[in-house]
Amino acid sequence: MDHLKVKNNKIKVSIIVPIFNPSEILFAKTMDALLQQTLKDIEIILVDDASTSQRVEDILNKYKLHSNIKIFKHKVNRHVGGACNTGMDIAKGEFIAFCAQDDYMEKDMYQLLYQKAIKDNADIVICGVQRVDNSGVVLGKRKLSADIKFNTITQDKVYRRSMLKRHKLSFIENIVPEDWFNSLCMMYSNKTSILDKILFSYVQHEGSLVANQKSWVNQALASENCFFEECRSRGLLEKYRDEVNYLYFYRYIWDGYKSILRYEVNSIDILQKMLKHLADNNITIHDKVIKKNLHRGLWRQLWFLSYYPMLFRFFVFVKYYKYEKSRVVNYESIV
């Protein structure tokens, strides 16, 4: 670990950046945005998650002399969650933020979020975020909401560190999706505030894990199982039953639905088992919150799958016939 001395003044925000084989150009853009922040009392924690590229050390060495940067290297790859956990163990800031290695933000993002948190005495503050491609073209904007059901990412927020420590909140390791960490944080937050301004740009590039559902879905399903069990073990189901049911159903089904139909040989059998697994936990398509908020087209398809599976098989044959020869992914162990 490269310990770099941080100034003695109070650290207001610790920004954790998980790193794995970063693009030198995109990472430089991210670091420029972080180093130009108008909030000066910040620390930037770079966690190299056992990168395999020989160039990573040279890339990180450029930032060793910055007094507000800490660099840590994993000996074994622990995925995004493990890197974030390492960063939280190191962090000294009053608040914690997360940033991907190729994302970027406005210069005043953390100053505005921190000021809002102090003004509102909030445990979490959320800002607006947009999706962009590698060239900066805006692909879409996320709906700004403090509703637990519709807010899942971590990069658009600051989290009060004392809240995370008090409730022992951390990421699950060795599984990629980290959505459920944010959901748990929002359940424990005494107050969540919104800053209605787009300050963060999330880069979605072709070939990324999130964009590639075929490689993403297995771990996404496992992650949602962990989320549900974590909520159960923490006693959160009674207070947040609607939110947990919706999140579990939506992410468990939707994260894998299209990929399973495209690539899994026994796609319909797998989906039926998934619905049964949810039903065993008293979660069905007839749940009021699910029926109200789930995309109507998906809800109708799942209704046909539940009650008229033969018609659904015909629908799948017609719609996904072109994927017939590429159905090689095995989801059986996840269900």
C-alpha positions as CSV (number, residue, x, y, z in Angstrom):
1,M,0.0,0.0,0.0
2,D,1.3,3.5,-0.9
3,H,0.5,5.6,2.1
4,L,0.5,9.3,1.1
5,K,0.2,11.9,3.7
6,V,-3.1,13.7,3.8
7,K,-3.4,17.2,5.2
8,N,-4.3,17.5,8.8
9,N,-7.5,19.5,8.2
10,K,-10.8,17.7,8.4
11,I,-11.6,15.6,5.4
12,K,-15.1,16.3,4.3
13,V,-15.5,13.7,1.5
14,S,-13.6,10.5,0.7
15,I,-14.0,9.6,-3.0
16,I,-13.4,5.9,-3.7
17,V,-12.4,4.8,-7.2
18,P,-12.2,1.0,-7.9
19,I,-9.6,0.3,-10.6
20,F,-9.1,-2.6,-12.9
21,N,-7.1,-2.3,-16.2
22,P,-8.2,1.3,-16.8
23,S,-8.0,3.0,-20.2
24,E,-5.3,5.6,-19.7
25,I,-7.2,8.3,-21.6
26,L,-10.5,7.8,-19.8
27,F,-8.9,7.4,-16.4
28,A,-7.0,10.6,-16.9
29,K,-10.3,12.4,-17.6
30,T,-11.7,11.0,-14.4
31,M,-8.7,12.1,-12.4
32,D,-8.7,15.5,-13.9
33,A,-12.3,16.0,-12.9
34,L,-11.5,14.8,-9.3
35,L,-8.4,16.9,-8.9
36,Q,-10.3,20.0,-10.1
37,Q,-13.0,19.8,-7.5
38,T,-13.8,23.1,-5.8
39,L,-14.2,21.3,-2.5
40,K,-10.6,21.1,-1.4
41,D,-11.0,19.0,1.8
42,I,-11.4,15.7,0.0
43,E,-9.3,12.6,-0.2
44,I,-9.2,10.4,-3.4
45,I,-8.8,6.7,-2.7
46,L,-7.6,4.6,-5.7
47,V,-8.0,0.9,-5.2
48,D,-6.3,-1.2,-7.9
49,D,-8.2,-4.5,-7.8
50,A,-5.3,-6.7,-8.9
51,S,-5.1,-5.3,-12.4
52,T,-3.4,-7.6,-15.0
53,S,-2.1,-4.8,-17.3
54,Q,1.5,-3.9,-16.9
55,R,0.7,-0.3,-17.6
56,V,-1.5,0.3,-14.5
57,E,1.5,0.9,-12.2
58,D,2.8,3.6,-14.6
59,I,-0.7,5.2,-14.8
60,L,-1.0,5.3,-11.0
61,N,2.5,6.5,-10.4
62,K,1.5,9.9,-12.0
63,Y,-0.6,10.6,-8.9
64,K,1.7,9.5,-6.1
65,L,2.8,13.0,-5.3
66,H,-0.6,14.4,-4.7
67,S,-1.1,14.9,-1.0
68,N,-4.8,14.0,-1.0
69,I,-4.5,10.8,-2.9
70,K,-4.2,7.3,-1.4
71,I,-3.3,4.3,-3.5
72,F,-3.9,0.7,-2.5
73,K,-3.4,-2.5,-4.5
74,H,-5.2,-5.8,-4.0
75,K,-3.1,-9.0,-4.4
76,V,-6.3,-10.9,-5.4
77,N,-9.2,-9.6,-7.5
78,R,-12.2,-9.0,-5.4
79,H,-14.4,-7.2,-7.9
80,V,-16.0,-3.8,-7.6
81,G,-17.6,-4.6,-4.2
82,G,-14.3,-5.7,-2.6
83,A,-12.5,-2.6,-3.9
84,C,-15.2,-0.3,-2.5
85,N,-14.9,-2.1,0.9
86,T,-11.2,-1.6,1.0
87,G,-11.7,2.1,0.2
88,M,-14.3,2.4,3.0
89,D,-11.9,0.8,5.5
90,I,-9.3,3.4,4.6
91,A,-11.6,6.4,4.3
92,K,-11.4,9.2,6.9
93,G,-14.0,11.6,5.4
94,E,-17.2,12.8,7.0
95,F,-18.9,11.5,3.9
96,I,-18.1,8.9,1.3
97,A,-18.6,8.9,-2.4
98,F,-17.9,6.4,-5.2
99,C,-16.7,6.9,-8.7
100,A,-16.0,4.5,-11.5
101,Q,-12.6,4.7,-13.2
102,D,-14.0,6.1,-16.5
103,D,-16.8,8.4,-15.2
104,Y,-16.5,12.1,-14.6
105,M,-18.3,14.9,-12.8
106,E,-18.8,18.7,-12.7
107,K,-16.1,20.6,-10.8
108,D,-18.5,21.6,-8.0
109,M,-20.3,18.3,-7.6
110,Y,-18.9,17.3,-4.2
111,Q,-19.0,20.8,-2.8
112,L,-22.7,21.1,-3.7
113,L,-23.5,17.7,-2.3
114,Y,-21.6,18.3,0.9
115,Q,-23.2,21.7,1.5
116,K,-26.6,20.2,0.9
117,A,-25.9,17.4,3.4
118,I,-24.8,19.8,6.1
119,K,-27.7,22.2,5.4
120,D,-30.3,19.4,5.6
121,N,-28.5,17.3,8.1
122,A,-28.9,14.5,5.6
123,D,-27.3,11.0,5.7
124,I,-27.5,10.8,1.9
125,V,-27.7,13.4,-0.9
126,I,-28.5,12.5,-4.5
127,C,-27.8,14.6,-7.6
128,G,-28.8,14.3,-11.2
129,V,-26.8,11.9,-13.4
130,Q,-26.6,11.3,-17.2
131,R,-25.4,8.4,-19.3
132,V,-22.8,9.3,-22.0
133,D,-20.8,7.4,-24.5
134,N,-17.0,7.5,-24.8
135,S,-17.2,10.7,-26.8
136,G,-19.4,12.5,-24.3
137,V,-22.7,12.2,-26.3
138,V,-25.6,12.1,-23.9
139,L,-27.5,8.7,-24.1
140,G,-30.0,9.4,-21.5
141,K,-30.7,10.9,-18.1
142,R,-31.8,9.0,-14.9
143,K,-35.0,10.0,-13.2
144,L,-34.0,11.9,-10.1
145,S,-35.8,10.2,-7.1
146,A,-35.3,9.5,-3.5
147,D,-37.7,6.5,-3.8
148,I,-35.8,3.4,-2.8
149,K,-37.5,1.4,-5.6
150,F,-36.2,3.6,-8.3
151,N,-32.7,4.7,-7.2
152,T,-30.1,2.0,-7.3
153,I,-26.7,3.5,-8.3
154,T,-24.0,4.8,-6.0
155,Q,-22.0,7.3,-8.0
156,D,-24.6,10.1,-7.8
157,K,-24.5,10.4,-4.0
158,V,-22.5,11.2,-0.9
159,Y,-23.1,8.9,2.1
160,R,-22.5,9.9,5.8
161,R,-19.7,7.6,6.9
162,S,-20.9,7.3,10.5
163,M,-24.2,5.9,9.2
164,L,-22.3,3.2,7.1
165,K,-20.2,2.3,10.2
166,R,-23.1,2.3,12.6
167,H,-25.2,-0.2,10.5
168,K,-22.1,-2.1,9.3
169,L,-23.0,-1.5,5.6
170,S,-20.6,-2.9,3.0
171,F,-20.6,-4.3,-0.5
172,I,-20.9,-8.0,-1.3
173,E,-17.6,-9.2,-2.7
174,N,-16.8,-11.3,-5.8
175,I,-20.2,-10.5,-7.3
176,V,-20.3,-7.5,-9.7
177,P,-23.7,-5.7,-9.3
178,E,-23.6,-3.4,-6.3
179,D,-27.2,-2.0,-6.5
180,W,-28.3,-3.6,-3.3
181,F,-25.7,-1.7,-1.2
182,N,-27.3,1.6,-2.1
183,S,-30.8,0.2,-1.4
184,L,-29.8,-0.8,2.1
185,C,-28.2,2.5,2.7
186,M,-31.3,4.3,1.7
187,M,-33.4,2.1,4.1
188,Y,-31.1,3.2,7.0
189,S,-30.8,6.8,6.1
190,N,-32.5,9.2,8.6
191,K,-32.9,11.7,5.8
192,T,-32.2,11.6,2.1
193,S,-32.0,14.9,0.2
194,I,-32.1,15.7,-3.5
195,L,-30.0,18.2,-5.3
196,D,-31.9,18.8,-8.6
197,K,-28.9,19.4,-10.8
198,I,-27.1,17.0,-13.2
199,L,-23.5,16.8,-11.8
200,F,-22.3,13.3,-12.7
201,S,-21.7,11.6,-16.1
202,Y,-21.8,7.8,-16.2
203,V,-19.9,6.5,-19.2
204,Q,-21.5,3.5,-20.8
205,H,-19.2,2.1,-23.5
206,E,-19.8,-0.8,-25.8
207,G,-18.5,-4.1,-24.3
208,S,-18.8,-2.9,-20.7
209,L,-20.1,-5.5,-18.2
210,V,-23.3,-3.6,-17.6
211,A,-24.0,-3.1,-21.3
212,N,-23.3,-6.8,-22.0
213,Q,-26.3,-8.6,-20.4
214,K,-25.1,-12.0,-21.5
215,S,-22.1,-11.9,-19.1
216,W,-23.8,-9.7,-16.5
217,V,-26.9,-11.7,-15.7
218,N,-25.6,-14.6,-13.8
219,Q,-24.0,-12.4,-11.2
220,A,-26.9,-10.1,-11.1
221,L,-29.3,-12.9,-10.2
222,A,-26.9,-14.1,-7.4
223,S,-26.6,-10.5,-6.1
224,E,-30.4,-10.1,-5.8
225,N,-30.7,-13.4,-3.9
226,C,-28.1,-12.0,-1.5
227,F,-30.0,-8.7,-1.2
228,F,-33.2,-10.4,-0.3
229,E,-31.5,-12.6,2.3
230,E,-29.6,-9.6,3.7
231,C,-32.9,-7.6,4.1
232,R,-34.5,-10.7,5.9
233,S,-31.5,-11.1,8.2
234,R,-31.5,-7.4,9.1
235,G,-35.2,-7.4,9.9
236,L,-36.0,-4.9,7.2
237,L,-38.7,-6.8,5.4
238,E,-41.5,-5.7,7.7
239,K,-40.9,-2.0,7.3
240,Y,-39.8,-2.1,3.6
241,R,-41.7,-5.1,2.3
242,D,-43.1,-3.2,-0.8
243,E,-39.7,-1.8,-1.7
244,V,-37.9,-5.1,-1.2
245,N,-40.4,-7.1,-3.1
246,Y,-40.4,-4.7,-6.0
247,L,-36.6,-4.4,-6.2
248,Y,-36.1,-8.2,-5.8
249,F,-38.7,-9.0,-8.4
250,Y,-37.7,-6.3,-10.9
251,R,-33.9,-6.8,-10.7
252,Y,-34.1,-10.6,-10.4
253,I,-36.4,-11.0,-13.4
254,W,-35.5,-8.0,-15.5
255,D,-31.8,-8.2,-15.3
256,G,-31.9,-11.7,-16.8
257,Y,-35.2,-11.8,-18.7
258,K,-34.1,-10.9,-22.2
259,S,-30.7,-12.6,-22.0
260,I,-32.3,-15.9,-20.8
261,L,-34.8,-15.9,-23.7
262,R,-32.0,-15.1,-26.2
263,Y,-29.2,-17.4,-25.0
264,E,-30.6,-20.1,-22.7
265,V,-31.6,-23.4,-24.3
266,N,-34.3,-24.1,-21.6
267,S,-35.3,-20.5,-21.3
268,I,-39.0,-20.9,-20.4
269,D,-38.3,-23.7,-17.9
270,I,-35.7,-21.4,-16.2
271,L,-38.1,-18.4,-16.1
272,Q,-40.8,-20.6,-14.6
273,K,-38.4,-21.8,-11.9
274,M,-37.5,-18.2,-11.2
275,L,-41.1,-17.1,-10.8
276,K,-41.7,-20.1,-8.5
277,H,-38.6,-19.1,-6.4
278,L,-40.1,-15.6,-6.1
279,A,-43.5,-17.0,-5.2
280,D,-42.0,-19.1,-2.5
281,N,-40.9,-15.8,-0.9
282,N,-44.5,-14.4,-1.4
283,I,-43.5,-12.2,-4.4
284,T,-45.7,-12.5,-7.5
285,I,-46.8,-10.4,-10.5
286,H,-50.0,-9.7,-8.6
287,D,-48.3,-7.7,-5.9
288,K,-49.8,-4.2,-6.0
289,V,-46.5,-2.4,-6.1
290,I,-45.1,-4.7,-8.8
291,K,-48.2,-4.5,-10.9
292,K,-48.3,-0.7,-10.6
293,N,-44.7,0.0,-11.4
294,L,-43.5,-2.8,-13.7
295,H,-43.3,-2.1,-17.4
296,R,-46.7,-3.1,-18.8
297,G,-45.3,-5.2,-21.7
298,L,-43.1,-7.2,-19.3
299,W,-46.0,-7.7,-16.9
300,R,-48.2,-9.1,-19.7
301,Q,-45.5,-11.4,-20.9
302,L,-45.0,-12.8,-17.4
303,W,-48.7,-13.2,-17.0
304,F,-48.9,-15.3,-20.1
305,L,-45.8,-17.3,-18.9
306,S,-47.6,-18.0,-15.6
307,Y,-51.1,-18.9,-17.0
308,Y,-50.6,-19.8,-20.7
309,P,-47.1,-21.2,-21.0
310,M,-47.8,-22.8,-24.4
311,L,-48.8,-19.4,-25.9
312,F,-45.7,-17.9,-24.3
313,R,-43.5,-20.6,-25.9
314,F,-44.9,-19.7,-29.3
315,F,-44.2,-16.0,-28.6
316,V,-40.6,-16.8,-27.7
317,F,-40.1,-18.9,-30.8
318,V,-41.3,-16.1,-33.0
319,K,-39.6,-13.2,-31.3
320,Y,-36.2,-14.9,-30.5
321,Y,-35.8,-17.4,-33.3
322,K,-32.8,-15.6,-34.6
323,Y,-30.9,-16.4,-31.4
324,E,-31.6,-20.1,-31.6
325,K,-28.0,-21.1,-32.5
326,S,-26.4,-18.9,-29.9
327,R,-28.2,-20.3,-26.8
328,V,-25.2,-21.5,-24.8
329,V,-25.4,-19.7,-21.4
330,N,-26.3,-21.8,-18.4
331,Y,-28.4,-20.1,-15.7
332,E,-29.5,-23.3,-14.1
333,S,-27.3,-23.0,-11.0
334,I,-28.7,-19.5,-10.2
335,V,-32.4,-20.5,-9.9
